[in-house]
Amino acid sequence: MESKVNWLWRSAVVLLLSALLPGPFIAAQESVKQTNETGSAEISLRKTIGAREYKGKIIEGDEREVRSGDTLWHILVREKGLAGERFKEYFVLIRGLNPQLTTPEALRVGDKIFIPLKPNEVLALQAASAPAESAEKVPMGQGKIQDYTVKPGEHLYQILRTQLGVLDVKKLWQYFALVKDLNPQRNNWDVIEKGETIRLPAAGGEFEKEALALKAPRAVTPVTTPVASGAEPVTVETQVAMIPPAPPKPAAARPAIGLDYAQRLSARENFALIGMVAESLGNEVQRSGEEVVAIKDGAIRLDKNRFPVVYNRVLDQRVILDGENNIPESVRPNLKQASVNTPVVSVANSTTVQEAVGQLLARLGYQPLPAERPVVIQEAGVSFEAKGQWAVMAPQQSNKPQEIIVINLVDGSGEIPEELRTHLAAKGLHLKNVEIGEPAARAEESEKQTPLPPGRQIKALPTEKSELVDALLNAYQVAFGVKDTLAADLHSGLKAEISADRTFELRGRKTALFFRAIDPAIKAALETKQGMKAIELDFTALKSREIAAKLLVELGEKSTYKEHRFAAAKGSLQDRLVMTAAGFLLPGRSLFVTDREIPLRFQPIFFEKGLDIVYFQ
């Protein structure tokens, strides 16, 4: 009898609601019904219907508030059930629909994200319109879209300036966002390689004008969209804007994620990132189940969904992550006791990711190294300097040398050659990257391999000093004479004859090389009265390095013998792993001249930069 009354009461409430709110109620029913019938992985209506304009079309969706630990991958793939292999396409779509998110790869707690109800349908519309765009490609300045082949040394902002004539900084940002939308397959614009093809809007074309109009900020405008047949329309607000983040300065080509990145991130808003760093070091992050910690007067039970536990299996060490500072201060000492040894990392409002990870590593037994000093590994004639957001010494283990670990946050574009990474690890330096870009983009980047430039060589200059001089003159295509006798007018009626070891024309002036010191009066006479340039290379006093340095200066080179720095990694890691080698860097001749040994495994770093290696003794 009681269940029958409850059923009648619920039926009455449903009829009353349907009478008072016919439009939205029916719309919600139809949305749920459609989702259940199709069984597809589309997003069903949960709150209120909204709409935003995207590439000239009105897209229906709803807003989702970002919670602690959320990422776009978690929201779209794990929570909404969308296909992981299409994540990169969803990422581009969400970025276009949410221009207020300057860093969609790192969400902020409390932000609102607009998510389309049927993202796959939106992507299908885009795919259907792509052939039409391709068919209308014409030469620059006469139509909608063009393909452009990147030339050596070019970057995107340079291309926008030279090819499209965009000089205004604000317009550069708009064009940058437009080009990103035209090339959704790319996720890294810091480096573009020679020969790559990118799509550009044709300068002055109608497509360019329309697209830029969509990229420019607009006022919030009301949009009326039907919800269901026979129902009253729902008025929503649509923000049509695409304000890209401030671009990096082309000259500096700085990576998207600098060394101070973790210092600028709130630990609470990026709580999941702390666990990602722990996992990169081989620790387990337990996020489900219950942790029971026995203490003196009983036990403390923690829900690991709210208080994740980082576990180092080798050291049998556990650390509790308190993401909202909820564990009372009076309880923490009980957990830290030697008999319990389960310390807590508590995250306050002001705690940064840099600080939280530092505390976690310390509690796991890692010893911090000075952040301002790079870790240096020396081998033969080269050395490597590594730096990152965190540098630590691993916990001491019996019968094993203590290892150094450098941890970097990267955006997916950072790449260290695997052979180099393995070799440095064998030397005791382990480089760990925590990638915070989308997985699909990271996979593509890791598959890219830059082939070595063809024709790069290892050369050697002669060991004999006179032959060293001749080899350098030949390298600069300077024709020279040997053992020419020169006459110098010392005074009226007084001449001196002297043998020059090498003579040649250099920049329109006759030059004489002497492999010894000569009389100052004779040298002055040659230069003032005969108009020659006399160069002394005293073989008895100068070493080969000094002879080469002096001669290179005379040949017009500004390079001196010193330590030169070369990026040993790519993308956002270029400034994190640097190789140093001593020698003369001659970029105009594509040469690196050195008297230090360059191990074979490191020579490709020079070749990739278009340099031959030339040895001298």
PyMOL commands that set and color helices and strands:
alter all, ss='L'
color gray80, all
select helices_A, chain A and resi 2-20+22-38+72-79+84-97+119-135+156-164+169-182+206-215+262-264+271-280+332-336+353-363+418-426+439-447+465-475+520-528+544-554+571-573+587-589+600-608
alter helices_A, ss='H'
color red, helices_A
select strands_A, chain A and resi 50-54+57-65+112-116+145-149+197-201+221-225+234-238+284-286+290-295+298-303+309-312+317-322+344-346+367-368+375-379+382-386+390-393+404-410+429-435+458-460+480-491+494-506+509-514+533-536+562-567+577-586+591-594+612-615
alter strands_A, ss='S'
color yellow, strands_A
deselect
rebuild
show_as cartoon
